[in-house]
Amino acid sequence: MRVISLNPTKETPRVHLDKANNIFELEGRSRPENIDSFYGPIYEWFEEYRRNPNDATHIHMNFEYFNTSSAKAILELLKLFENMHKDGLDIKIIWHYHEEDEDMQDAGEDYSTMVQVPF
């Protein structure tokens, strides 16, 4: 399976998805101009991964900021992870945030109530 490795920009987070090395990371700022063109390939990658996943999948999400469009795209990813979890796959979301960043803490807590995936 191909690796997705995207360097961060002012508008997009760093993304590293590497099945062989069990690395699943999104971090930084997310406010892409075209949300579908940025998150679409990530969603498709996880759809492909779902057909032949690793024994355990721990997805690290470490956002500094995301806009409303990104929030919806992140929720769609989380719903996909929820479906994978319902299929019996070992999925866990690790939501990182700076200790003083209450907004990002709240966002993670809100997401954790919206989907049935271990956070």
Secondary structure, DSSP 8 states (H G I E B T S, - for coil): ---EEE---SSS-EEEEETTTTEEEEEEEE--SSHHHHHHHHHHHHHHHHHS--SEEEEEEEEEEE-HHHHHHHHHHHHHHHHHHHTT-EEEEEE---TT-HHHHHHHHHHHHHS-S--
